[in-house]
Amino acid sequence: MNGANLYASGFGRTRGDVLLSGAVYAAVAAVVGLSGWLLYDLLSHGLGPLSMTFLTAEVEASGRAGGIAPILLSTLLILTVCLLSAVPLGLASAIWLSEYADLSRGLGRAVHHSLDVLAGVPSIVFGLFGNAFFCVYLGLGFSILSGGLTLACMVLPIFIREAEEGLRAVPQSYRLSAAALGFSQTRTLFSILLPAALPGILVGLVLGVGRALAETAALIFTSGYVTRTPESLLDSGRSLSIHIYDLSMNVPGGEANAYASALVLVALLVVINTTASWASARFGLVRRAI
Amino acid sequence: MTTVGDLAQAPPAFSTEGLSCYYGEKPAFLDVDLEVATGEITALIGPSGCGKTSFLNTLNRLTDLIAGCRVEGRIRLFGRDLHGLDVNPVELRRQVGMIFQRPSPFPLSIRRNLELPLREHGVKDRQERESRLEQALREVGLWREVKDRLSAPALDLSGGQQQRLCIARALVLRPEVILFDEPCSALDPLSSGVVEDLIASFRGRYTVVIVTHNLAQARRIADTTAFFWMVDGVGRLIEHAKTEILFQNPRNPLTRSYVDGARG
């Protein structure tokens, strides 16, 4: 942080100030302590059963024994379907919202409002919709495809809004300069706006992926919960979060493997987060103050 | 308004007739007749809000981009109607470059900043791009300062260097006219001087239209100066004359009180 710091010793201190500082530190300690405790709990219980075989073995005895190979595969497939459908649709919508639409009226305003509402809809509702639409109406049944597409519907509102904000944060001067140089809309979009907005777009992606990976309710209705290895996108499959839920709620003696699976899930999130920040630094445009 | 008959012998770069610009229902300026002589430096002066920048934006049709902005009247560029059906805004903006108040290089490398416009305008040959890039950077006096770090981010340059890079970015397209919207007002005095000298050096090679709030600057570099003023809340062109006449012996009393510092 730059500049003056409220906590710098140059400030005079009253009794109230000391109380305020105490409260601020207590809050910080609570937040850090909570995540620290969560992580400690996860590591202390989860590291034991975790091994290479755990990642590569079939599920045995409803998950009490064996590994999570099919679960991992289903999870990654569902995530892939979700991203492949959500990213292009989402980017196009974000571009439309930030560069073309008039948000104060008409379609732009309607879309904006619906996205806000959709972002707050409980996942179980998405699950029911996904079941009715993808599984039944489109006849995809309980499948990785239904699950991934349902997750895409869920992720889209968050992703679109973040990507849109990212595009909006690109200084207007870039657009004017590009126009004054005779750039076409396409060139301006692909050479200037999207690279400049990449950090925001990736934040949206990471938030979306996080929501998708954490999802159980929507997937129980759409991708199913059988533990076999999926052979095609039309097979059903169980995602990691459903596996964790099932092990801890329905399978006596499944706690150890539930912890190990949760650890894998968290590791997956960390990897995705890190990759996103790396990509943002590598491919994004550097913004520096003049 | 007063016009000067004997300004230019060559056909004017720009001539406007009854040019007006509205944002929604509100006029930014009304009924401007102005001739910009080819190869000369024309300064637009006047208080804030009197339509100078809006006028500048009509000259490369940047006003097209502003929602709710409407332009009436006629603008000719070398005799050709700017709003004619055959005018392609992309080609127009190659011919008429523009420099903004705040330096606005793209957040890319110095090289990419200059290459993008060339690519966009179909200069496919790499050699040609390289030579035009070097030529433009030399023209703005930046070549020696940056030739060893063309891949460095343009935003690492100082404010004055960034502004010269933006000028170079316009120059690679070999424009005939360059519009400057207060190009020095966001710069420190030293960089401001460098950029001003650069603009002055364009006389005879490019047609320059410059909006400036710095009367001394207009006086130093402009061949002719046009004075805008708010009349009943609307921008109007009050007087356009050779710079020394406008400053020393203006016809309009409004102009006199403005250039004498009594108003505005």
Interface residues (C-beta under 8 A of the other chain):
Chain A: D102 P171 S173 Y174 R175 L176 S177 A178 A179 A180 L181 G182 F183 S184 R187 S191 I192 A196 L285 V286 R287 R288 I290
Chain B: N60 L62 L65 A67 P89 V90 E91 L92 R93 R94 G97 M98 F100 R102 P103 S104 F106 P107 L108 L116 P117 E120 H121 P153 L155 D156 G159 Q162 C166 R169 A170 L173
